[in-house]
Amino acid sequence: MNSHRGTPRTRPGRALTLVLLGLALAVTAGTVACQSQPADDFGAPAVTTPASSPPPPTAAAAAVAIQDGAPPKSTAADVPARLRIPALDLDATVDAVGIDAATGEFAVPPSVDRVGWYRYGPGFSAKAGSIVVAGHVDSAAEGKGAFFRLGSLEAGDSVTLTGPGGKERVFEVIARERYRKTAIPLDKYFARDGTARLTLITCGGPFDPKTRHYRDNVVITAAARG
């Protein structure tokens, strides 16, 4: 989710190493960078987490657990295909993504209409852990993105993830939070243990016209129903 501003390039080897370590967004201070067009203040302030929130990951998984030195690999049958959020009138295609080797950032699809599922983490049918999907808030070239109104979701709103063959899995929003990009707790949102949940991430907060980036990340947590 890069802006049109030139960003320092990281060495491909470093990005590859980060992928192998399963560290997801723990790359630069940008965490989830976004294509940007000016906005007053996108995303609501942090919201308290309801009591039904999934428990935090255990100490053993604090750094995003890895097995045999490599991230988990999902089969084709476990790759999400679409994301629907009725409250936002959103029906978006989901692409499997990883880390952009050129920038060291989460490789969100370039089109603002599509969202990206982190393929090195839990997949569509995961029984535990955080299924991570990130998307653009907007773009100077394309306008509003799929997650433009993500920060308006409320507790109880439903989110449907569709897998191969049209199988659906429904989640219920239980928390909406906003963090400085330098302070987002990655171990919490990229955990592979704990209750199965869906984590949606985009940009928010004040827009900096000099860097052409939003200051914060908006994070939605949705628990699996049934």
C-alpha positions in Angstrom: 0.0 0.0 0.0 2.7 2.4 -1.1 2.0 6.1 -1.8 3.2 7.8 -4.9 6.1 9.3 -2.9 9.4 7.6 -3.5 10.2 5.2 -0.6 13.6 3.9 0.4 14.2 0.5 -1.2 15.2 -2.3 1.0 17.5 -5.1 -0.2 15.6 -8.0 -1.8 17.5 -10.3 0.4 16.3 -8.5 3.5 12.7 -8.7 2.4 13.1 -12.4 1.6 14.6 -13.0 5.1 11.6 -11.3 6.7 9.2 -13.5 4.8 11.1 -16.6 5.8 10.9 -15.5 9.4 7.2 -15.0 9.2 7.4 -11.4 10.5 4.8 -10.1 8.1 4.6 -6.3 8.6 7.6 -6.0 10.9 9.7 -4.4 8.3 9.9 -0.6 8.4 8.3 2.1 10.4 5.6 2.2 7.7 4.1 -1.1 8.7 1.2 -0.9 6.2 1.9 2.0 3.9 -0.9 3.3 1.7 -1.5 5.0 -1.6 -2.9 8.3 -0.5 -5.0 11.2 -1.3 -5.5 14.0 1.3 -8.2 13.4 4.0 -8.9 15.3 7.2 -8.7 12.3 9.5 -9.6 8.9 8.3 -10.5 6.2 10.8 -12.2 6.6 14.2 -10.1 6.8 17.4 -9.3 3.5 19.2 -12.4 1.6 20.4 -12.4 -0.5 23.5 -12.4 -4.2 22.9 -15.6 -6.1 24.0 -15.3 -8.9 26.5 -15.8 -11.4 23.6 -12.4 -10.5 22.1 -10.1 -13.5 21.5 -7.4 -14.0 24.1 -4.0 -12.6 23.3 -1.4 -15.1 21.9 0.6 -17.1 24.3 4.2 -16.1 25.1 5.5 -19.0 23.0 3.9 -17.3 19.9 4.8 -13.7 20.8 6.9 -13.2 17.7 4.6 -15.0 15.3 5.4 -18.7 15.8 7.5 -20.4 13.2 7.8 -24.1 12.6 10.9 -25.8 11.3 12.3 -22.3 10.4 9.7 -21.6 7.7 6.2 -20.0 7.6 3.2 -22.3 7.1 2.2 -22.9 3.5 -1.5 -22.9 2.6 -2.9 -25.3 0.0 -4.9 -24.0 -2.9 -8.0 -25.2 -1.1 -7.3 -22.8 1.7 -6.9 -19.5 -0.3 -9.7 -17.0 0.3 -11.3 -15.7 -2.9 -13.7 -12.9 -1.9 -14.5 -10.6 1.0 -18.0 -9.2 1.7 -18.9 -6.6 4.3 -22.6 -5.7 4.0 -22.3 -2.7 6.3 -19.9 -1.2 3.8 -21.6 -2.5 0.7 -18.3 -4.1 -0.1 -17.7 -7.2 -2.3 -14.0 -7.4 -3.1 -11.7 -9.9 -4.7 -9.0 -11.3 -2.4 -5.5 -11.9 -3.8 -2.9 -14.1 -2.0 0.1 -11.8 -1.2 3.3 -11.8 0.9 6.0 -9.2 1.3 7.0 -6.9 -1.6 10.7 -7.6 -2.1 11.4 -4.2 -3.5 10.0 -2.2 -0.6 9.9 -4.6 2.3 6.2 -3.8 2.9 3.0 -5.8 2.9 2.4 -6.5 -0.8 -1.2 -5.3 -1.0 -2.7 -5.6 -4.6 -2.0 -2.4 -6.6 -5.7 -2.0 -7.5 -7.5 -0.2 -4.7 -10.6 -2.3 -5.5 -8.9 -5.6 -4.4 -7.6 -6.7 -1.0 -4.7 -8.9 0.0 -4.6 -12.0 2.2 -1.3 -12.7 3.9 -0.5 -16.1 2.5 2.2 -17.0 5.1 -0.4 -17.0 7.9 -3.6 -18.9 8.7 -5.8 -19.6 5.7 -9.5 -19.7 4.9 -10.3 -22.8 6.9 -8.0 -22.0 9.9 -9.3 -23.3 13.2 -6.9 -21.1 15.1 -4.9 -17.9 14.6 -5.4 -14.6 12.8 -6.4 -14.6 9.1 -4.9 -11.3 7.9 -6.4 -9.3 5.0 -5.1 -5.8 4.2 -6.4 -3.2 1.7 -6.0 0.4 0.4 -7.9 3.2 2.0 -7.5 5.3 -1.2 -5.2 6.3 -4.0 -4.4 9.7 -5.5 -4.9 8.1 -8.9 -7.9 5.8 -8.3 -9.8 7.4 -5.5 -11.5 5.5 -2.7 -10.2 2.1 -1.9 -11.9 -1.1 -0.8 -11.2 -0.3 2.8 -12.1 3.4 2.6 -14.8 3.1 5.3 -13.3 0.3 7.3 -13.0 2.5 10.3 -16.8 2.9 10.5 -17.5 -0.7 11.2 -19.2 -1.4 14.6 -19.3 -4.4 16.9 -21.7 -7.0 15.6 -21.2 -6.2 11.9 -20.7 -9.3 9.8 -17.9 -10.0 7.5 -18.0 -13.0 5.0 -14.9 -14.6 3.6 -15.5 -16.9 0.6 -13.1 -19.7 -0.2 -12.6 -22.0 -3.2 -15.8 -23.6 -4.5 -18.0 -20.8 -3.0 -17.7 -22.0 0.6 -18.4 -19.2 3.0 -17.2 -18.4 6.5 -18.9 -15.6 8.5 -17.2 -13.5 11.1 -18.5 -10.9 13.5 -16.7 -7.6 14.3 -15.7 -7.5 18.0 -13.1 -4.7 18.0 -12.0 -1.6 16.0 -8.6 -0.1 16.9 -6.2 2.5 15.6 -2.5 2.6 16.2 0.5 4.7 15.1 2.2 2.6 12.4 5.3 2.4 14.6 3.3 1.0 17.5 1.0 -1.6 16.0 1.3 -4.9 18.0 2.3 -7.2 15.2 2.5 -10.3 17.4 -1.1 -9.8 18.3 -2.5 -9.4 14.8 -0.3 -12.0 13.1 -0.5 -14.7 15.7 -1.0 -18.3 14.6 -2.6 -19.5 17.8 -5.7 -18.5 19.9 -9.3 -18.3 18.7 -9.8 -18.2 15.0 -10.4 -14.7 13.8 -10.2 -12.4 10.8 -8.0 -9.3 11.0 -8.6 -6.4 8.5 -6.0 -3.7 8.2 -5.8 -0.4 6.3 -4.5 3.1 6.8 -6.0 5.9 8.9 -5.5 8.9 11.1 -4.2 12.2 9.9 -2.7 12.5 6.4 0.8 14.0 6.0 1.0 15.9 2.7 4.8 15.9 2.9 5.3 12.2 3.1 1.9 11.4 1.4 1.2 8.8 4.0 -1.4 8.4 6.7 0.0 8.3 10.2 -1.9 5.3 11.5 -3.3 1.9 10.8 -6.9 1.0 11.4 -7.4 -2.6 12.5 -10.7 -4.5 12.7 -10.9 -7.8 14.5 -13.8 -10.2 13.7 -14.4 -13.5 15.5 -15.6 -16.6 13.6 -19.2 -17.5 14.1 -20.0 -21.1 14.9 
